[in-house]
Amino acid sequence: MNLNFLKGKFNKKDLLAVLVIAVVPVLIENIRDLFYQVGPVLEPNLRIVYACMGFLYSLIITSSLYFGCLTVFHFMNEKFPWNEKPVKRLVIQFFLLFSYATFVQFVVLLLFSLSPLYSDINTDSKFFFENIFFGNTITLIVSILVEGVYFFRRWKESLLLAERMKRENLVSQLNSLKTQLDPHFLFNSLNVLSTLIKKDPEKAEQFIADFAKVYRYVLDVKDEMVVTLSSELKFLESYTALQKIRFGDALQLKVNINPRPMTLYLPPLCLQELVSNAVKHNEVSKEKPLVVEIFNKGDILVVRNNLQRRNEPENSTQLGLENIRKRYSLLSGQKPMFEIREESFVVELPLLEIESE
């Protein structure tokens, strides 16, 4: 159903609709007379004349009601929107529709009743009442259909708008979280660099060179909501190599992942944040090496490190883990898990499946 009338516009489809609506009752009437002789037997020429008159009457009534009523709809949408005064709109709209439809049908019926072809038809008050009642019934049905289609489209548009606003809000929140994480990564790395400069200037220079390569990945994923596990593990390997400049074999990374999860997704920099968190809060030395294990249980990625807390614990802002938790809550209904198990700190990250659009 064409709803351009809501904008005060009509097109070829409206004209086609009027023609189809006008010709259908005439065809039905003539087919009925052809197979079931209801009225008097007419000569072929006279039958054609009556058919043409019937079509002309139907066309005038249909076009008058169609365009007139749609104009009323447009007027009501402009002056009395549904969201402002719906009861007032309903009363005025149906009063205008039925007043207009009754007047138009009465005038057209009166003009046609004066035709010589209608001399044999009893055009009394019953004739006028029955025809106008039928026309008004059709007007009521069409009005309900039109308003139904209009409300359905408005409802659909409101859903799309709500979904778009929800997505825009989601993107905004995720971007906000990522802007928190990038400086956090940079701050942690500068802390490492500061320590190396004091202890081993040569390693500090190597750290700076490798850090530039690693930070490129951070810049590459800054606009991404999620990344594949395979790309995140490649970055983690580079990041761990960077940390080994400082810790050597005292920091060990063990990865054991089945092939399928490699194509699943997770928020970027999650694994780096977990390794950084493990290094920050645990002793890392040749005597007590820090072992970070990464493996999967189905579509759950497990990151586990042995607990060996520092004698002088680092100040913790809890930014990294909280950032991961918030990003997961925005991206899916699944939640990461953080807990201590048997002298180990264990993190379980759900791997996400992203539907292609």
N, C-alpha and C positions, 0 to 999 in steps of 0.2 A: 504494500500500500504506500502510495507516494505521500510524503508529509511536507512537501515544499510549501503548501499553503500556510504552514506555520510561520513562514518567512514572507508571506504575501506573494508567492510566486506560483505560476502554473506553467506546465510544459506540455509536450506532445503526449506524454503518458496519460495526463489528465484527460485530454481530448479522446484518446483511444479508450480510456476507461468509460467515459460517457457514452461513446458509440456502442461499446459492447453491452453495457447495462441497458441501453435503450433498445437494442435489437433482440435481446434474449427473450423478453416477454412476448414480443410480436411473433417470433419464431415458434415459441411454445404454443401460443394460441392457434396459429395456422396449422401446425402439425396435429394438434388435438382435433381441430375441425376436419382435417384430412382423413384421420383414422376413426374418429368418433364424431359423427355428425351431430353437433350440439345445437347449432342454430339453423336457420332456414338455408335451403340449397341456393347458392348464388352462382351467377354466371361467372366464367373465368375472368372476364374484364372487370366486372364489379368486385370480384374477390381481390383482384390486384389493387383496385382503388381503395378498398377498405383496409388492405394490408399497409398501403402507403400512408393512409390517414392515421392508422394505428401507430406506425413507426414515427410519424411526425409528432403525434401527441406524446408518445413515450420519450422522444428525443427532447422535446421542449420541457416536459416535466423533469426528466433526468438532469439535463444541463442546468436548468434553473435551480433545482434543489442541490445538485452537486456543487456548483460554483458558489451559489448563494450561501449554503451552509458552511462551506469551507472558509468563505470570507468571514462569516460569523465567528468561526473558530479562531481565525487569525486576529480578529478584533478583540476577542476575549483574552487571548494570550498576551496581547499588548496592554490592554487596560486592566484586566483582572487576572493576574497570574495565580495559578493554583496554590502556590506556597504562601500567599498573603491572606486572602479571604475566600477559602474554598466553598463555603456554604453560599455566600453571596454570589460567587461566580457560577455555581451550579444553578441557582434559581434564575439568574438573569440569562444565562446561556440557553437553558431549555425554553424559557419564555420567548426569547428572540427566535430560536430555531422553529418552534411550533407555530408562532405567529406568522413568521415568514412563509413556512411551508404551507400553512392553511390558506393564506392569502393568494400565493402563487397558484396553487392547485385550483382554488375557487375561480380565479380569473380565467385560467386556461380551460377548465371544464365549461365555464359559461360561454366562452368564445366558440368552443367546439360544439356545444349543444345547439348553437344557432345555425350550424351548418346544415344544409339540406340532407346530407348523408345521415344525420342523427335524428331525422324527422320521425323515424319508426321506433326510436328508443325513448323510453319513458324517463325523461330527465327531471324527475321530481326531487324533493328534498332528500329522500332516501338514496337516490343515485349519487347526489353530491356528498352525502355523509359517508357512504360506503367507500367511495373513491378517495376522499380526503383522509378518512381513517386509515385506509390501506397505505396511502402515501406517508402519513405521519408515523405509522408503525415502522415502515422501512427507514424513515429518517431517524427514528429512535435507535434502531438496530445499528445503522451505520455510525451514528454518533457514539454509541458505546464502543464499537470496534475501533474507531479513530482515536478516541480517548485512551482506550486500552493499549493500542500500539504506541501512542505518545508516551504514556506512563511507563511502558516497558522499556522504551528507548531511553527515557530519562533515568530510569533505574539502572539500566546497563551502563549509561555514561557515568552515573555517580559511582558505580562499582569500579569502573576503569580509572576514574579520577582518584578515588580512595586508594586503589592499588598503586597508581603512579606516585601519589604523595607518600605512601608508605615506603615505596622503593627509594624515592628521593631522600626521605628521612634516613632510611637504612644506609644509603651511600654516604650521606653526610656524617652519620655517626661513625661509620667504619673509617672514613677519611680522617676524622678527628682522632680516633684511636691510633691510626697509623702515624699521624704526625707526632703523637706522643712517643711511639716506639722508635722512630728513626733517631731522634736526639738521644734516647736512652741507649741505643746501640752505640752511637758515636761517643757518648759520655763514658760508657764502660771501656770502649777501646782506647780512649785517651788516658784512662786510668792505668791500663796495662802499659801503654807507651811511656807514661810518666815513671812507672816502676822500672822499666827497661833502661830508660835513659840514665838513671842513677846507677843501675847495676851493670849494664852491658851496652854501651853506646853502639857497638857494631850490630848487635841484634836489634837494637832500636831502629837503625837504618833499614835493616831487612824487613822489620815489622811495618814500617811506613810504606815501603814498596808493595808488600803483599796486602796491606790494608786498603790501598787504593784500588786493587783488583777486586777485593771482597766488597768494598762499598759500592762498586759499580752495580753489583746485583741488587743491593738495597735500593739504588736509584731506579733500576729496571723494573722492580716490582712495586714501586710506590703507588702506581695507579691500579694495581691488581687487588681484587678482593680475596681471591684464592689462587693458589699455585699447585701444580702437581707435586706429589710426594717425591718423584724422581728428581725434579729440579731443586726442590728444597734439600734433598740429601746431597746433591752435588755441591750446593752452596755450603752446607754444613761441613763437608769434607775440606773445603777451602778455608772455612772459618777455623776449624780444628787445627789445620796445619799452621794457621796464624798463631793460635794459642800455644802450639808446640814450640814455637820460637822462644817462648818464655818458660814453658814447663818441661819440654823434652818428653821423655817416656813416662813422666809422672802423670801425664794426662793420656788416657787411652779411650778410644772410641771403637765400639764393636757394633756392627750393623748386620742384621740378619732378617731380610725382608723377602717374602714371597713375591713372584713377578706381578700378580694381578693388582695388589694395592698400589703399585708404582704409578698407575694411571689415575688414581683417585686424588682428591684435593684436600687441602687444609690451608688455613690462613698463612700468609708469608711470614717468615722470620720466627715462627713458633719454635722450631727445633734449636735455632741459634740462641733464642732467649732461654730455653731450658738448660742448654749446656753452659751458657754464661751464668745462669743462676746457680748451677751446681758448683762451678769454679769459685763463685763469689762466697758461698756459704760453707765450703768444705776445705779441709787441709789438702793440699796437692804437693806431694813430695816423693822422692825416690823410695823413702821408707814406707810411705802411705800413698800409693798411687790412686788417683781418682779414675774409676772405671765407669764410663757412660755406655749403657747398652740400649740399642734401639732394635725392636723386633715387633712383629705384628701378631695379633690374635684375630684372624679373620680381617674385618674392616676396622679394627681398633689398633691404633699405633701405640705401642708401649715404650716409654722412655724411663729408664731406671738407672740410678747411680747409687753407689755405696755411700752411707752416711759416716762422715768423720769430721765432725764439726770443729771449727777453728777455736783455739783457746781465747782469741779475741775476735768475737763475731763481728762481721761487717754490718753496718747500719743498713736496714732493709726498708725500701719504700713500698714493697709489694706491688710495684707498678707492672712488672713483667707478667707475672702469673694472672693478675687481675685483668690485664689487657687481653690475654689469651681467652680468659673466661668470658669477657664481654663480647669479643669478636665472634666467638662461637654462638653466644646467645642471640646475636643479631643475624647470623648466617643460617642457623638451623635450630631445630628444637633439641638437638643433642648437646650434651654438656661434657666438657673435659673433667677428668677426675684427678685430684692431687691428694696423695696420702703417704704416710710412712708405714712401710711393711718390713718387718724383720731386718731392722738396721739398714733399710734402703728407702730412698725417696722415689716414689713411683708416680708417673704421670700417664694417664691413658687419654689419648686424643682420638676422637671419632674421625675417620676418613670420610670425606663427603663425596657424593656423586652429584655432578652438575649436569642438568639436562641441557642439551643443545637447543638453542632457540631456532 
